[in-house]
Amino acid sequence: MAVGERRLEGTSALVTGAARRIGRAISLALAREGANVAVHYGSSEKEAAVLVAEIEGLGGRAVAIRADLSDSSDLDGLVGRAGEELGKLEILVNNASIFPIDTLETIDLESLERSAEINAWAPLALTRAFAAQTERGHVVNLLDSRVSGFDRTHVAYILSKHVLSVLTRICALELAPGIAVNGIAPGLILPPPGKDEDYVDRLARTLPLERRGAPEDIAAAAIFLVTSEFVTGETIYVDGGRHLRESAG
Ligand SMILES: NC(=O)c1ccc[n+]([C@@H]2O[C@H](COP(=O)([O-])OP(=O)(O)OC[C@H]3O[C@@H](n4cnc5c(N)ncnc54)[C@H](OP(=O)(O)O)[C@@H]3O)[C@@H](O)[C@H]2O)c1
């Protein structure tokens, strides 16, 4: 690769939940590599507009698209709308997620269904629509380092991420040879709602690498995966080694 070469020049990407946090970092990294980016958001309209402006400021092309992933007509139309704006998509990043608190004691069917809907069904439906409009491309699914074990305070969430993890491998086989499907399993990156930065810093000291990660670490893994021509069905743990220690919460 020549120095300064933008490896995704001319491609188009859809990133779900792109307006903030990790999705924002992935979108910016894709744009810096030359991809046009469909910035999907649910409620973060202002942040999505700021991100689009930032990408345009870098000389890139981006468009913000609102869709409620729990609404089947929004979900079914999302890939088509992104394609109408940017042309055929070659990259799909399934990043949007919900992270409700529950335990084996408190989980009910409704909460399991809600997590499954956003964290597993939406990626499946989007991957199917994505594969219907391109013969070649990359799908990246955001998992969680605790798919190597369990998360006893987010049971519906971790079950839905297990489904997405298995789905990653099924789709990798079903959509080969044209489309590569991979996962990224982040560890401690950003505090969840209700927790502060100290919470993440404190937990980070217990990791093998004794530090937390940044959204840019996840974005770097995403760029590796979408520029690789020989990796599929793989999950990269970007977690400071957390998955190596059996974690139950
Ligand atoms: N943060 C971490 O340290 C960490 C650790 C392990 C795994 N992960 C995984 O990495 C990914 C990104 O993490 P994150 O913490 O940046 O995610 P997040 O902030 O929890 O969620 C990302 C976005 O998902 C969107 N979303 C949720 N429900 C939606 C719906 N019904 N319709 C449309 N959009 C919806 C929201 O968009 P709007 O704001 O526009 O509504 C939200 O901003 C997630 O898949 C997460 O599970 C993160």
The ligand as an SDF file (V2000), in Angstrom:
LIG
                    3D

 48 52  0  0  0  0  0  0  0  0999 V2000
  -19.1340    0.5200   25.0580 N   0  0  0  0  0  0  0  0  0  0  0  0
  -18.4410   -0.5660   25.3300 C   0  0  0  0  0  0  0  0  0  0  0  0
  -17.4880   -0.5060   26.1380 O   0  0  0  0  0  0  0  0  0  0  0  0
  -18.7990   -1.8810   24.6830 C   0  0  0  0  0  0  0  0  0  0  0  0
  -18.3590   -3.0700   25.2970 C   0  0  0  0  0  0  0  0  0  0  0  0
  -18.7000   -4.2810   24.6980 C   0  0  0  0  0  0  0  0  0  0  0  0
  -19.4410   -4.3060   23.5320 C   0  0  0  0  0  0  0  0  0  0  0  0
  -19.8570   -3.1320   22.9640 N   0  0  0  0  0  0  0  0  0  0  0  0
  -20.6550   -3.2060   21.7230 C   0  0  0  0  0  0  0  0  0  0  0  0
  -20.1360   -2.2740   20.7760 O   0  0  0  0  0  0  0  0  0  0  0  0
  -21.2010   -1.6220   20.0880 C   0  0  0  0  0  0  0  0  0  0  0  0
  -21.1270   -0.1250   20.2810 C   0  0  0  0  0  0  0  0  0  0  0  0
  -21.1210    0.1670   21.6780 O   0  0  0  0  0  0  0  0  0  0  0  0
  -21.6610    1.5450   22.2540 P   0  0  0  0  0  0  0  0  0  0  0  0
  -21.4800    1.4870   23.7200 O   0  0  0  0  0  0  0  0  0  0  0  0
  -21.0580    2.6650   21.4700 O   0  0  0  0  0  0  0  0  0  0  0  0
  -23.2080    1.3920   21.8770 O   0  0  0  0  0  0  0  0  0  0  0  0
  -24.4640    2.1810   22.5270 P   0  0  0  0  0  0  0  0  0  0  0  0
  -24.0320    3.5770   22.8080 O   0  0  0  0  0  0  0  0  0  0  0  0
  -25.0110    1.3850   23.6460 O   0  0  0  0  0  0  0  0  0  0  0  0
  -25.5330    2.1140   21.3480 O   0  0  0  0  0  0  0  0  0  0  0  0
  -25.2190    2.5430   20.0290 C   0  0  0  0  0  0  0  0  0  0  0  0
  -26.4370    3.1040   19.3650 C   0  0  0  0  0  0  0  0  0  0  0  0
  -27.4210    2.1020   19.1170 O   0  0  0  0  0  0  0  0  0  0  0  0
  -28.5570    2.8000   18.6890 C   0  0  0  0  0  0  0  0  0  0  0  0
  -29.8140    2.0900   18.9210 N   0  0  0  0  0  0  0  0  0  0  0  0
  -30.2190    1.3820   20.0010 C   0  0  0  0  0  0  0  0  0  0  0  0
  -31.4980    0.9680   19.8280 N   0  0  0  0  0  0  0  0  0  0  0  0
  -31.9150    1.4350   18.6200 C   0  0  0  0  0  0  0  0  0  0  0  0
  -33.1270    1.3620   17.8790 C   0  0  0  0  0  0  0  0  0  0  0  0
  -34.2240    0.7180   18.3340 N   0  0  0  0  0  0  0  0  0  0  0  0
  -33.1770    1.9720   16.6710 N   0  0  0  0  0  0  0  0  0  0  0  0
  -32.1120    2.6360   16.1870 C   0  0  0  0  0  0  0  0  0  0  0  0
  -30.9340    2.7390   16.8330 N   0  0  0  0  0  0  0  0  0  0  0  0
  -30.8330    2.1440   18.0350 C   0  0  0  0  0  0  0  0  0  0  0  0
  -28.5820    4.1440   19.4720 C   0  0  0  0  0  0  0  0  0  0  0  0
  -28.6980    5.1760   18.4890 O   0  0  0  0  0  0  0  0  0  0  0  0
  -29.3620    6.6200   18.8590 P   0  0  0  0  0  0  0  0  0  0  0  0
  -28.4650    7.2150   19.9300 O   0  0  0  0  0  0  0  0  0  0  0  0
  -29.3330    7.3570   17.5790 O   0  0  0  0  0  0  0  0  0  0  0  0
  -30.7610    6.3250   19.3630 O   0  0  0  0  0  0  0  0  0  0  0  0
  -27.2050    4.1480   20.1680 C   0  0  0  0  0  0  0  0  0  0  0  0
  -26.5590    5.3990   20.1350 O   0  0  0  0  0  0  0  0  0  0  0  0
  -22.5010   -2.2300   20.6240 C   0  0  0  0  0  0  0  0  0  0  0  0
  -22.9240   -3.2620   19.7550 O   0  0  0  0  0  0  0  0  0  0  0  0
  -22.0970   -2.7950   21.9780 C   0  0  0  0  0  0  0  0  0  0  0  0
  -22.8850   -3.8700   22.3950 O   0  0  0  0  0  0  0  0  0  0  0  0
  -19.5560   -1.9310   23.5280 C   0  0  0  0  0  0  0  0  0  0  0  0
  1  2  1  0
  2  3  2  0
  2  4  1  0
  4  5  1  0
  4 48  2  0
  5  6  2  0
  6  7  1  0
  7  8  2  0
  8  9  1  0
  8 48  1  0
  9 10  1  0
  9 46  1  0
 10 11  1  0
 11 12  1  0
 11 44  1  0
 12 13  1  0
 13 14  1  0
 14 15  2  0
 14 16  1  0
 14 17  1  0
 17 18  1  0
 18 19  2  0
 18 20  1  0
 18 21  1  0
 21 22  1  0
 22 23  1  0
 23 24  1  0
 23 42  1  0
 24 25  1  0
 25 26  1  0
 25 36  1  0
 26 27  1  0
 26 35  1  0
 27 28  2  0
 28 29  1  0
 29 30  1  0
 29 35  2  0
 30 31  1  0
 30 32  2  0
 32 33  1  0
 33 34  2  0
 34 35  1  0
 36 37  1  0
 36 42  1  0
 37 38  1  0
 38 39  2  0
 38 40  1  0
 38 41  1  0
 42 43  1  0
 44 45  1  0
 44 46  1  0
 46 47  1  0
M  CHG  2   8   1  16  -1
M  END
$$$$
